[in-house]
Amino acid sequence: MMKVHKIPAFDDNYIWLIGCEGRSGVAIVDPGDAEPVIDYLQREGLQAEAILITHHHGDHTGGVAELVARYPVPVYGPATERIPALTHPLREGDRVKLATCGLTLKVIDTPGHTRGHICYYGHGALFSGDTLFTAGCGRLFEGSAEQMHHSLEKLRALPDETLLYCAHEYTQANLGFAAVAEPDNPDIASRKVSVERLRREGKATVPAPLSLERATNPFLRSHLPVLIAAAERFSGRTLTTPAEVFAVVRQWKDSLD
């Protein structure tokens, strides 16, 4: 059975370790900083087996060189981006097999936040980097709104029970915008209360089930009349496609950040 370990890093990053119950080998997802990873591995008696990268930003790759120098493991990442020490370039449909417990993760191309961003999916878990956040999505630094919308539609189609392991603790702030976009959504209101309690207690709000994201994340709801109407009010024009709605909602959130 898959076991996922959480390592907080920087102000709001999460580095994930993917392993199995009763096994010591783990894959390290998006290690922006090596030190907390090394500390955790030593403390928990775990062994690095691989490094999985979703995109090239430094808060996701900054620890790769130090980790590889200490643990000579393969580094997997997007084929179209410059990733430190990359040994296994990946594209849509490729699969990563983790040696110790035989877990296999499918690669999904998700451009938008960056041009070559990828996600890893398998065994009921989605490691989404900065594409899909809990109650939000990544900014469009390199890709287009159309690309990001298409990427998010791929992720929205995954099973309800999929657990979303994104790379940042942004849920509370993202729900603030969700409540602006959909002030009458009872699921958003309920989730805000739950998340505020967790954060007061110093607890993480990640992972979250995809079913909850579909109910409360405005960036997965661009096809719904309530979001279309809200986006049209904000933009002052008629929007004819979900991709147009997504683009406006993304601009709306950016204007409030």
N, C-alpha and C positions, 0 to 999 in steps of 0.2 A: 504494500500500500504506500502511495506517495506521502511524503512528509515534507512540508515546506517550513523553513525557518526564516524568521524576520530579523534583519539587522538594521536598526536606524542609523542614518548617516547624515552629516551636515545638519541643516535646520529641519528639513522635511522629507529627505529621501528615504526610500527603503531599498536595501539590497536583499535579494531573496536567495536562499540556498535550497536547491531541490534535491531531495534524497528519498530514501525509503525507511520505513520503520525497521529497526534492528540492524541497519546497515550504516557503515561509517562514511561511505563515499557520497559526495554532494557536488552538484553543479552550481556555480556562482553566477547569479544574474545581475548584470549591470553594476559591477563594483566601481563606483566612483572614487572610493577611498579604500586603500588596502588595509590600513591599520585595524579598523573595527572587524574586518573579515578575519584577519589573522588571529586577533584576540578571541573571536568567537570559535573558530576552528579548534584552537588550542584548548579553550575552556571546555568545549563540549566533546572533545575527542573525535573530531570529524576530519576527513581527508578530502582535499580538493581533487576533483576528477576532471572538471572542465569549466570553462568560462563561457557564458552566453551573453551576447551583447545585442541590444535592440536598435541602437543608433549611436552616432559618433559624438554626441555632446559630452563635455568633460566630466560632468557630474555622474555620468554613466560609464566612463572609460578610464577615468583618472588613476585608478588603482591597478589597471591591467598589467602594466610593465613590472611593477614591484611584485605582484602576485606570481607572474610567470617566472620571474627570476628565482622566486622561492619555491614554487611548485611548477615544474615543467609540464603543464597540462595543455591540451588543445584549446584554442580560442575560436569560437563560432560567432559569426556576425554577418551583417548585410553585405552582400557582394559588391554593392555600388557605393559604399562609403569607406572612408579611410579609418580603419579600426586598428589600434595598436596590437602588434603581435598576432594578427589574424592568421589562422591556419586553415580554417574551413569556411570559405565564403558561401553564403546561403541565399537562396531565392525561393519564391512562392512554390510550395509543394515539396520542398526538401524536408527531410526528417533528421532529427538528432536523436541518436540512441545513447543513453547514459549507461555506462558499462556495468556498474556494481549491481544494480537491480533491474536492468533491462527496460527501464522506462523509455518510451519513444515520444518525442514532441514534434508536432507538425509546424512548419514555418509558414506564416501568412504575411504576404507583402502588405504593408499599411503606410504608404507614403502620405505626406501631408504635413506633419510636424517637421520632418526632414524628408529629403527626396527618396532615401532608401530605407526608411524605418521598417523593421519587421517585428512581428510578435511570435510568441511560442505558445502552442496550444496542445494540451493532451491530458488525459486522466482527470478530466473535469476541472482543469485549471487553465487560465489564460494569463500569460505574463505579457502585459501590454505596454510596458515602457511608458512613453509619453504620448501614445495615441489616444487611448481611452482611459480616463481617470474615473474614480468614483464620483458620480454626479457631474462629470465634466469631460473635457477633452483637451488635448494639447493645442498650443498656439500654432499658427501657420507660419513657421519661420522660413521654410524653403518650398513647400508644396503649395498647391492651390486648394481653394475651398472645395472644388469638385473632387479632387483627389482624396481629401480627408473625408468627405461625405461618403465616397465609395468605400474607403477603408473601414469606416465605422459601420456601414451596412454589412460588410463581411462579418464583423464581430457581433453585430446585433443578431445575426442569424444563428449564432451558436446556441446550444441548449440552455434552457432556463437555469439549470442547476450549476452551470459553469461559474466557478469562483474567479473573480477579477482580482489579480495581483498587479496593481499598477505601481509606478515607481515613486509616487509622492503622496504625502498626507495633505490632500487638498479638499477633502470632502466637505468640511464645514463651510469654507469660503465658497465652494462651488454650489452648495445648497442655497446660499444667500442669493446667488443669481437665479437659480432655478425657481425660487419663490417669487422673484420679480417677473420672470417669464411666464410662470403659471401660478398666480396667487391663489387660485381656487383649487389647487390640486391637493387633496387630503393626504396622499402618500408622501408628498414632499414635506408637508407640515409635520407629519408623524416622524419622518426620517430626521428632520432637523432636531426635534426634541431628543431622539435617541442619540444622534451624533454629538449634540452639545453635552449630554450626560457623559458619554464616553470620553470626550476630550477633557472635561472637568476632572475626570478620574485618571487622566494621563494615559488612556488606553487608545490603541489604534482603531481606525475605522475601516481598515483594509485587512483582509479581502472582503468583498461583498458579492452576493450572487447576481448574475446577469439579469435575473427576473426583476430584482429591485432596481437595477439600472434602467431597464426598459420603462419602469413605472415612474421614475423620478429624474432621469438624466435628460435635460432638454435636447442634447445633441444626438440622442437616439430617438427623438420624437418628432423629427422634422416633417414626417408624413401625416401627422395628426392635425385635424382641424383647429384644435385649440392653439397649437404652436404656429400654424399658418396664420391664424388671425392675429396673434400677438406680434409676429414678425412683420406682418403687413401694417399694423398700427405703428410700430417703431419706424419702419422704413418709409411709410407714406406712399407705398405703391403696391400694385398687385404682384404676387409671386406665383409663378406657374409650375414650379418643380420643387421637390423636396431639397434638391441641392441648392437652389436659390434660397429657400427658407433657412437651411443650415448656414449658408454664408452670412445672411443677415443676423441670425442669432449669435454667430461667432463674433461679428463686428459689434453687436450690442454688448456682449460680455466684455470685449476688449475696451469699449468706451467707458466702462464702469470700473475697470481694474486700476 
